[in-house]
Amino acid sequence: MTLASVSRRVFALQAALAAAGAGAQTGSTGASPATLPLAIVLNSRDASVSLIDQKSFQEVGRVDVGKEPHHLYPKPDGRSLIVANAISNDLHFLDPATGQVQRRLRQIDDPYQIGFSPDNRWFVAVCLRLDRVDLYHYDGVDIRLARRVPAPKAPSHVWFSADSRMAFVTLQDSDEIAAIDLQTQDVAWKLRLGRQPAGILVTPDDRLLMVGVMGQDHVDVIDWRARRSVARLRTGRGAHNFRGAGDRRHVYVSNRVDNSISRIDMNSLQVVQTIPVPGGPDCMEILDDRRTMWITARFARQVAIVDLEAGRVTRTVPVGRSPHGVYLHNRAPLI
């Protein structure tokens, strides 16, 4: 890559992020900006985003995005929601309140899972099919590629240490997790786990990693400083993704094969509740009431709404094919 091409790419990244932050609107959607509040659901096989009115539980719009939108993440300023399109190698910026398209940013290689570090200095794209993790500097305006870190095989999900020093990545096809030091921009260590580790989360005290072992039936709990497993929590087959309850004590894991979600007490390291959710439950979001969960059913073309206190699915909403990421603008804290 020439210096000129690097400069052009940095300029394009800066322009896209600045335009998204300013609320520029390009592209189209069938929803009215006044339709609030919305649930935003990524249809990974349809290259689209479903916009669902939370009050009527009706899909009120469908936004065209890139190929295979899997995960999404809000910008630190909260003014844009970034949709990662893995196969078309680009990002879409949406207004998180209305679903309106703000900007499309091309030439971001294979962004499967994305995220910002807690200090908002790093933007990380996990490139599952390319076996690497791309690190970008973020200065509040633009992102600039810092380094591509090899991470075989099949890097999947990412979470950060509280001090933003480490990015923890699951390596789905090598049965490992990797800790990437963001200061040295290299892999600091790896640890072998069970079959197909997927979702990952750091506990609020920054002491433990929780890893969903998708190829088996449990969550591995890792003391990441000691680099050893300290507990194995049986939740269900296909333990996959995590969502904090918003109370800094409990976390939910989706068990995609057993069609359930489990609530874990992060203090006692006990599974305290399991709720049946049909259709291959995957990504979860929780309303700011901390009682209502929206969860994508990956194999059923629907999103399920769960009453967490009652412990049951209260309704389902049809969406597109292979729904994956989900976002609620009025959501509970991530942990």
C-alpha positions as CSV (number, residue, x, y, z in Angstrom):
1,M,0.0,0.0,0.0
2,T,1.5,3.4,-1.0
3,L,1.7,6.4,1.2
4,A,-0.8,8.2,-1.1
5,S,-3.3,5.3,-0.8
6,V,-2.9,5.3,3.0
7,S,-3.6,9.1,3.1
8,R,-6.7,8.7,0.9
9,R,-8.0,6.0,3.2
10,V,-7.4,7.9,6.4
11,F,-9.1,10.9,4.8
12,A,-12.1,8.8,3.9
13,L,-12.3,7.4,7.4
14,Q,-12.2,10.8,8.9
15,A,-14.9,12.2,6.5
16,A,-17.2,9.2,7.2
17,L,-16.9,9.5,11.0
18,A,-17.2,13.2,11.0
19,A,-20.3,13.1,8.7
20,A,-21.9,10.4,10.9
21,G,-21.3,12.4,14.0
22,A,-22.9,15.5,12.4
23,G,-25.9,13.4,11.5
24,A,-25.5,13.4,7.8
25,Q,-28.3,11.3,6.1
26,T,-27.6,9.4,3.0
27,G,-29.3,6.2,1.9
28,S,-32.9,5.3,2.6
29,T,-35.3,3.6,5.0
30,G,-39.0,2.9,5.1
31,A,-39.3,4.2,8.7
32,S,-40.3,7.6,9.8
33,P,-37.7,9.3,12.0
34,A,-40.5,10.0,14.5
35,T,-41.1,6.3,15.0
36,L,-39.8,5.8,18.6
37,P,-38.6,3.9,20.4
38,L,-37.1,1.4,18.0
39,A,-35.5,-2.0,18.2
40,I,-32.8,-2.4,15.6
41,V,-32.2,-6.0,14.3
42,L,-29.5,-7.1,11.8
43,N,-30.7,-9.7,9.2
44,S,-27.4,-11.2,8.3
45,R,-28.6,-13.3,5.3
46,D,-30.7,-10.5,3.9
47,A,-28.2,-7.6,4.0
48,S,-30.7,-5.5,5.8
49,V,-31.8,-4.1,9.2
50,S,-35.3,-4.4,10.6
51,L,-36.7,-1.4,12.5
52,I,-39.3,-2.5,15.0
53,D,-41.5,-0.2,17.0
54,Q,-41.1,-1.3,20.6
55,K,-44.7,-0.3,21.5
56,S,-46.6,-2.0,18.7
57,F,-44.1,-4.8,18.1
58,Q,-44.5,-4.1,14.4
59,E,-41.7,-3.8,11.9
60,V,-42.0,-0.3,10.6
61,G,-39.0,-0.2,8.2
62,R,-36.3,-2.1,6.6
63,V,-32.8,-0.6,5.9
64,D,-30.5,-2.0,3.2
65,V,-27.0,-2.3,4.4
66,G,-23.9,-4.4,3.2
67,K,-23.6,-8.1,2.9
68,E,-23.7,-10.2,6.1
69,P,-24.3,-7.6,8.8
70,H,-23.5,-9.5,12.0
71,H,-22.7,-7.1,14.8
72,L,-23.2,-3.5,15.7
73,Y,-21.7,-1.0,18.2
74,P,-22.5,2.6,19.1
75,K,-20.0,5.4,18.6
76,P,-18.7,6.8,21.9
77,D,-20.6,10.0,21.4
78,G,-23.8,8.0,21.0
79,R,-24.8,9.8,17.8
80,S,-24.2,6.9,15.5
81,L,-24.7,3.1,15.5
82,I,-22.0,1.3,13.5
83,V,-23.2,-1.8,11.6
84,A,-20.3,-4.2,10.6
85,N,-20.9,-5.8,7.2
86,A,-18.5,-8.7,7.0
87,I,-18.7,-9.9,3.4
88,S,-19.0,-6.5,1.7
89,N,-16.1,-5.2,3.8
90,D,-17.7,-2.0,5.0
91,L,-19.5,-0.2,7.8
92,H,-22.9,1.5,7.8
93,F,-23.6,4.3,10.3
94,L,-27.2,4.6,11.4
95,D,-29.0,7.1,13.6
96,P,-29.5,4.9,16.7
97,A,-32.9,6.6,17.5
98,T,-34.5,6.5,14.1
99,G,-32.5,3.9,12.0
100,Q,-31.9,6.5,9.3
101,V,-28.7,5.8,7.3
102,Q,-26.0,8.4,7.9
103,R,-23.0,7.1,6.0
104,R,-21.4,4.1,4.5
105,L,-17.7,3.5,5.0
106,R,-16.0,1.1,2.5
107,Q,-12.7,-0.7,2.6
108,I,-12.9,-2.0,6.1
109,D,-11.8,-5.6,5.7
110,D,-14.1,-8.4,7.0
111,P,-15.6,-6.6,10.1
112,Y,-17.3,-9.4,11.8
113,Q,-17.3,-8.2,15.4
114,I,-16.4,-4.6,16.3
115,G,-15.9,-2.5,19.5
116,F,-14.4,0.6,21.1
117,S,-12.0,0.3,24.1
118,P,-13.3,1.8,27.4
119,D,-11.0,4.8,27.0
120,N,-12.3,5.3,23.4
121,R,-8.8,5.4,22.0
122,W,-9.1,2.1,20.0
123,F,-11.6,0.8,17.5
124,V,-11.1,-3.0,17.0
125,A,-12.5,-5.0,14.1
126,V,-12.4,-8.8,14.4
127,C,-11.9,-10.4,11.0
128,L,-13.2,-13.9,11.3
129,R,-12.7,-15.2,7.8
130,L,-9.3,-13.5,7.4
131,D,-7.8,-14.8,10.7
132,R,-6.8,-11.5,12.0
133,V,-7.7,-8.6,14.3
134,D,-7.4,-5.1,12.9
135,L,-6.5,-2.3,15.4
136,Y,-7.5,1.3,14.6
137,H,-6.5,4.4,16.5
138,Y,-9.6,6.6,17.3
139,D,-9.2,10.2,18.3
140,G,-12.8,11.2,18.7
141,V,-13.1,12.2,15.0
142,D,-11.5,9.6,12.8
143,I,-10.2,6.1,12.9
144,R,-6.7,5.3,11.5
145,L,-5.4,1.7,10.9
146,A,-2.6,1.0,13.3
147,R,-1.9,-2.7,12.8
148,R,-3.3,-5.9,11.5
149,V,-2.6,-8.7,14.1
150,P,-2.6,-12.3,12.9
151,A,-5.1,-14.3,15.0
152,P,-5.7,-17.8,13.6
153,K,-8.1,-19.5,13.6
154,A,-11.5,-17.8,13.2
155,P,-11.3,-14.9,15.6
156,S,-14.9,-14.3,16.7
157,H,-15.8,-12.0,19.7
158,V,-13.9,-9.3,21.6
159,W,-14.0,-7.6,25.0
160,F,-11.6,-5.2,26.7
161,S,-9.9,-5.0,30.1
162,A,-11.0,-2.0,32.2
163,D,-7.8,-0.1,31.7
164,S,-8.0,-0.6,27.9
165,R,-4.6,-2.3,27.8
166,M,-5.9,-5.7,26.6
167,A,-8.3,-6.8,24.0
168,F,-9.5,-10.4,24.6
169,V,-10.5,-12.3,21.5
170,T,-12.0,-15.8,21.1
171,L,-10.4,-18.0,18.4
172,Q,-13.3,-20.2,17.4
173,D,-11.5,-22.8,15.3
174,S,-8.4,-23.2,17.4
175,D,-10.2,-23.5,20.7
176,E,-8.3,-20.7,22.3
177,I,-8.6,-17.1,23.6
178,A,-5.9,-14.5,22.7
179,A,-5.0,-11.5,24.7
180,I,-3.8,-8.6,22.5
181,D,-1.7,-5.9,24.2
182,L,-2.9,-2.7,22.6
183,Q,0.3,-0.9,23.6
184,T,2.6,-3.3,21.8
185,Q,-0.1,-4.1,19.3
186,D,0.7,-7.8,19.4
187,V,-0.6,-11.0,21.0
188,A,0.6,-11.2,24.6
189,W,-0.6,-14.7,25.3
190,K,-3.0,-17.4,24.4
191,L,-5.0,-20.0,26.4
192,R,-6.6,-23.2,25.2
193,L,-10.2,-23.8,26.2
194,G,-13.0,-26.1,25.1
195,R,-14.4,-26.5,21.6
196,Q,-15.3,-23.4,19.7
197,P,-15.1,-20.5,22.2
198,A,-17.4,-17.7,21.1
199,G,-18.8,-14.9,23.3
200,I,-16.5,-13.3,25.8
201,L,-17.0,-10.8,28.7
202,V,-14.9,-9.3,31.5
203,T,-16.5,-9.1,34.9
204,P,-17.1,-5.7,36.4
205,D,-14.2,-6.1,38.9
206,D,-11.9,-6.7,35.9
207,R,-10.7,-9.9,37.4
208,L,-12.4,-12.7,35.4
209,L,-13.2,-13.5,31.8
210,M,-16.3,-15.4,31.0
211,V,-16.2,-17.4,27.7
212,G,-19.1,-19.2,26.1
213,V,-17.9,-22.6,24.9
214,M,-20.2,-23.0,21.9
215,G,-19.0,-26.4,20.9
216,Q,-19.9,-27.8,24.3
217,D,-22.4,-26.9,27.0
218,H,-20.7,-24.5,29.4
219,V,-19.1,-21.1,30.3
220,D,-15.4,-21.1,31.2
221,V,-14.4,-18.6,33.9
222,I,-10.8,-17.5,33.5
223,D,-8.6,-15.6,35.9
224,W,-6.9,-13.7,33.0
225,R,-4.0,-12.5,35.0
226,A,-3.1,-16.0,36.2
227,R,-4.1,-17.3,32.8
228,R,-6.0,-20.3,34.2
229,S,-9.6,-21.6,34.3
230,V,-11.2,-21.2,37.8
231,A,-14.7,-22.5,37.1
232,R,-16.8,-24.2,34.6
233,L,-20.5,-23.3,34.6
234,R,-22.9,-25.7,32.8
235,T,-25.5,-23.6,31.1
236,G,-26.6,-25.4,28.0
237,R,-25.3,-26.7,24.7
238,G,-24.1,-24.0,22.3
239,A,-23.2,-21.5,25.0
240,H,-22.6,-18.5,22.8
241,N,-23.1,-14.9,23.6
242,F,-23.3,-12.6,26.7
243,R,-25.3,-9.6,27.9
244,G,-24.9,-8.0,31.3
245,A,-28.1,-7.5,33.2
246,G,-27.2,-3.9,34.0
247,D,-26.9,-4.4,37.7
248,R,-23.1,-5.2,37.7
249,R,-23.9,-8.6,39.3
250,H,-25.7,-10.8,36.8
251,V,-25.0,-11.8,33.2
252,Y,-27.0,-13.7,30.7
253,V,-25.6,-16.3,28.2
254,S,-27.5,-17.6,25.2
255,N,-27.4,-21.3,24.7
256,R,-28.0,-21.6,21.0
257,V,-28.3,-25.3,20.6
258,D,-30.4,-26.0,23.7
259,N,-32.7,-23.0,22.9
260,S,-32.4,-21.2,26.2
261,I,-30.8,-18.4,28.0
262,S,-29.1,-18.7,31.5
263,R,-28.6,-16.0,34.1
264,I,-25.3,-16.2,36.0
265,D,-24.5,-14.6,39.3
266,M,-21.0,-13.2,38.8
267,N,-20.3,-13.0,42.5
268,S,-21.1,-16.6,43.4
269,L,-20.4,-18.0,39.9
270,Q,-23.7,-19.9,40.0
271,V,-26.3,-20.4,37.3
272,V,-29.4,-19.0,39.0
273,Q,-32.1,-19.1,36.2
274,T,-32.7,-20.7,32.8
275,I,-35.4,-19.5,30.4
276,P,-36.5,-21.4,27.3
277,V,-36.1,-19.4,24.1
278,P,-36.8,-21.3,20.8
279,G,-35.1,-20.7,17.5
280,G,-31.4,-20.6,18.3
281,P,-31.1,-17.6,20.7
282,D,-28.1,-15.4,19.9
283,C,-27.6,-11.7,20.6
284,M,-29.4,-10.1,23.5
285,E,-30.4,-6.5,24.5
286,I,-32.1,-5.4,27.7
287,L,-34.4,-2.4,28.1
288,D,-33.6,0.2,30.7
289,D,-36.3,-1.3,32.9
290,R,-33.9,-4.2,33.3
291,R,-36.9,-6.6,33.0
292,T,-37.5,-6.8,29.2
293,M,-35.0,-8.6,26.9
294,W,-35.0,-8.6,23.1
295,I,-33.1,-11.6,21.7
296,T,-32.5,-12.7,18.1
297,A,-33.6,-16.2,17.2
298,R,-30.9,-17.0,14.6
299,F,-32.6,-20.0,13.1
300,A,-36.2,-18.8,13.2
301,R,-36.3,-15.5,11.4
302,Q,-37.7,-13.7,14.5
303,V,-36.8,-11.8,17.5
304,A,-38.1,-12.9,20.9
305,I,-39.2,-10.6,23.7
306,V,-38.6,-12.1,27.2
307,D,-40.0,-11.0,30.5
308,L,-36.9,-11.7,32.7
309,E,-38.9,-11.6,36.0
310,A,-41.6,-14.0,34.8
311,G,-39.0,-16.1,33.0
312,R,-40.8,-16.6,29.7
313,V,-41.1,-15.4,26.2
314,T,-44.0,-13.0,25.9
315,R,-44.1,-12.5,22.2
316,T,-42.1,-12.9,19.0
317,V,-41.7,-10.5,16.0
318,P,-40.9,-11.8,12.5
319,V,-37.8,-10.3,10.9
320,G,-35.4,-11.2,8.0
321,R,-33.2,-14.2,7.5
322,S,-30.7,-15.2,10.2
323,P,-31.2,-12.3,12.6
324,H,-28.0,-11.6,14.6
325,G,-27.1,-8.3,16.2
326,V,-29.8,-6.3,18.1
327,Y,-29.7,-2.8,19.6
328,L,-32.1,-0.8,21.8
329,H,-31.4,2.9,22.1
330,N,-33.1,3.0,25.5
331,R,-31.1,0.1,26.9
332,A,-29.7,-0.9,30.2
333,P,-25.9,-0.6,30.9
334,L,-23.9,-3.3,29.2
335,I,-22.8,-4.7,32.6
